[in-house]
Amino acid sequence: MIYIDSNVFIFASLNNEELGNNARLILEEVENRNIEAITSALTFDEAIWIIKKNRNFEDAISAGEAFLNMPGLHLVDVNQDLLALSMDIMKRYKTDPRDSIHAATAITQKANIIISEDSDFDRIKELKRRGIMEFKIQ
């Protein structure tokens, strides 16, 4: 099981270079159910907001619909227990709130890898981060 951080969706939507291509390949593997993947419901907000900001409202809506209808992607709700764990992660690792929510989601769902370009996740001992360019389909 892998956790997909919001920047994978953002690069897949906005980057036309190698990083974006690899992000799209990862999401294609999820859609084809070749890898089991989860992400937080928070990812929707982060990704769609950035797409709207960098493109336009229509592209953001299109990306949001694709996100919500992606086969193979399991969305995890943010609840009080998850936020309590994220607060613990913030205290232990001095992480930002959003990163802590993503980390708590990955940990509670037993994701063994988080795919992200955000090196702040490297501080969290319970997770193994793989960058978009590093991640290889098994």
N, C-alpha and C positions, 0 to 999 in steps of 0.2 A: 504494500500500500504506500502510495506517495501523496504528499501534500503539495498542492500547486499554489504558490504565492501569487498575489495580484499582478506582480510585474511580468509574469509569464503571459498573461492575457493582454497586458498593455503593450508589450513588445510585439506580440503576435498581431495586434491591430495596427500599430503605428510605425513599426520599424521594417523597412524594406531591404535591410542588409542581412548579413549572415545571422546575427542574433535574432532578428525577427523570423527568419526562415526556420531556425532551429526551434523557436518557440511554437511556431505553427506545426512543425513536425511532432512535437511533444503532444500538443492538443489533438492532432490527428490520431495519434496512438491511443489517446483517451477515448476519442469518439469511436474508434474501431474496437474498443474494449480490449486492447492488447496490454494495457496497464490499468490497474485499479487506482483511481485517483479521487481525492477529496479536496475540498476547499471550504473556507468559511463563507457564510452569507455576507460577511463584511467585504469580501473580495468583489462582490457585485458593485457595491457602492464605490470602492476605490477605482476599479477599472473603468466603469462607465463614466465617472466624473472626469477622469483624465482624458478619456477619448473625446468627450464633449468639449472639454477645454482646448484640446489640440486639433480637433477636426470640427465637428458641428453636431447639432442636436440629433439630426437624422442618423448619422453614423453611430452615435451613442445608443440610440434606440435599437438599431440593427444589431449592434454588438451585444446589447443587453438581452435581446431575444435569442440570439445564438448561444449566449452563456446559459440562459435558463433552460434551453432545450438541448443542451449538449449531452448526447448519450454517453454513458460511462462516468460522468462526473457527479459525485455525490456532494450535496451541499449540507453543511452542518450549521444548525442554528446556534446563535449566540444566546446563552442563558446565564442565569445568576451563578451557577456552579462553575461554568467556564470562565466567567469574569473573575471569580474568586481565585481560580488558578492563574489567570493572567496577571492578577495583582501580585501573587506570590512570585511569578516569573519576573515581573518588573523590579521587585525588591531584590531578588537574588542576583539578577544579571544586569540591572540598570538599563533595561530596554524601554523603548517607546511603547505607549499603550497599544497601538495597532499591531506592532510586531509581536507584542505579548499575547494578544488575542489570537493571532495566527499560530504562534507557537503552542499555546494552550490547546487550540483545536487539534493540531497535529498530534500532540502528546495524548490527548484523551481518546483519539481515534486510532492510536497505535500505528501512525504513519512512521515508517522507519527512515524516510528521506523527505526533505523539503526542497523543492526546486525553486530557487530564487537567486536573483542577482544581489540580494541584500546581505552583505557580509556580517551584519549585526546578528544574524542567526547563528553564526559560528561560535558565539559566546555561550549558547544554550547547550549544555552538555547532553541533554536528552535527545537532541536532534542531530542529524547529519545533513548538512546542506550540500547540494550540488547545483552549480551554476547551469544556466541554460545550455551553454556550450559544452559543459562537462557531462551532462546527463546522457547516458546511453541506454537504449532500450535493451532489456535483458533477453 
